[in-house]
Amino acid sequence: MKKSRMIAVVGAVCLAVGASFAAGKVMASTDTDPLITLSYLEQVALPKLKTEVLAEMNGSSNTSVEKSGNYAVIELNKGQNVYAESALEIIVRPGSNVACVSDFDDQGIADITLGKEIMNGEQIAINSYCIIPRGDDGRGFTVVSDKAYVMIRGDYRIG
């Protein structure tokens, strides 16, 4: 008698667990809280998101502004100015001579390699990693030599 009672109890518990699981699965997959699979996420959602982000980035860039995460090497002529429109990273290449442009008395371009602030009119050393920490405040650089080659990353305008 005890064996049949044990089987009945185990059966009842299994039914209860199964019913709870089924009810929970139905409730988790509603219109307001849909249930998705990992394969859907990897094969459909993420590729679509990546395509949309790349399309947005490619569609909003133009020739005077570098929007990618990579450095661009730009060739400039004497007298051309480059102004930061966002935080800007620059590395002046050998054979080039460029000078800082800044409207501020106490702020210029941060030369991270040499550990100093380059002020308005001062030459930027070649191969130094330099940063203009924010854009649209008039800071940038001007070309002093006949030609200059600068590695640059960030948003900028040539004026």
N, C-alpha and C positions, 0 to 999 in steps of 0.2 A: 503494500500500500504506500509505503514511503517513497518508493521509486516512481510511481505514477504521479504522486503529488509534486515531486521534484521536477519531473518533466513538464508538468503543467505550469509551474512557477517560472522555469527557464523559458518556456514558450511565451508566456505572458510578458516577461521582461524583453525578450527579443522583439515582440510585436510593438511594445511601447517605444523601444529605442528606434526601431524602423520607422514608426509613425512620426516620432519627433524629428528624425533626420529628414524625412520627406517633407514635413511641414516647414522646416527651416529652409530647405532648398527652394521651395516654392516662394516663400516670403522674401528670400534674398534676391530673387530674380524678378523684381517688379519694374515697371516703367520708370520709376523715380530712382531706383538703385539696381541697374542691370548688372548681371553677372557676366564677366567676360573671361575667356580662356587665355592662357599664356601664349598659345600659338596665334590667336587673333591679334594680341598685342604686338608680338614680334613680327608677324607676316603682313599685317594690314595697317594697324594704327601707327606704329613708329615709322615705317617707310613713308606713309602719307604725311606725317608731321615733318619729317626730314625734307621731303620734296617741297612742302609749302614754305618752310623756313629758307631753304636755298633759293627758291623762286623770289621770295621777298627781298633777300639780300642782293641778288643779281639785278632785280628790277629797279632798285632804288639807288644804285651807284652811278656815278658819272666819271668822266675822265680826270677831273680835278680833285676828286676826293677818293681816298683809299679806304674802303669799308671792311676789307677782309682782315683776318687775324694774322696775315703774313706781312712781312716787310715788302715794300715796293722800292725799287731803286729809281729815283727820278733824276733827270738831267736838267740842269737849270743854267741860265745865261746870266752874265753880269747885270746887276741891278734888279733882278727879279727877287721878290719877297715871297716867303711862305708863312702863312699865319695859321695858328692852331685853331681848329673849330671844336676840338674836344681834347682830352689828354692826348699828348702826342709824344712819340718816341722817335729820336733821330740819331743817326750815326753818320758823321761826315767822312767821306771816303778820301783816301790819299790823292793829292794833286788839287784838292778843292780848298777854297778859302771862303768861309762864310762867317758872318758876325751876327750877334744877338740883336734883336729888335724888341724893345720893351718900353711901354709908356710909364712904368713904375720906377721910382727911385730905389726901392729896396727889393724888387723881385725881377728875376730874369729867367734864365734857363738853368735847371739843375744839371750839373755835370756829375753824374754818379761815379764815373771812373776816377776822376780827380778829386771828388768830394768837395766841390765848391759851386758857388752860384756865379754864373756868367751874366754880367750886367750889360745894359744897352751899349752897343758899339764894340764890345769886346769880341775877339775872335773865338770861335768854337774849335777846340782841338780836334784833329783828325783821329778817327777810330775811338773816340770817347762816346760812351753810352749816355745820352742826354735826354731829359724829360721836361716837357712843358706840362705842368700838372693839371691845367684846365684850359678850356678854349674860350673863344669869343671875348678875350680881354685885351687884344692887340699884341700879344706876344708871338714871336716867331723868329725868323732869321732872314738875312739878306745876303745875296751872293756878291762877293767882292772880287773874286778871280773871274777870268773870261768865261770859264765853265765850271760847274760844280756838280758832283754826283753825291747824292745823299740817300741813305737807306732810311725809310720813314714808315711808321705804322701809326694809324689813327686818322681822324678826320682833319683835313686841312684844305686851305684854298690858296691858290697862287695869285698874287695881286701885284 
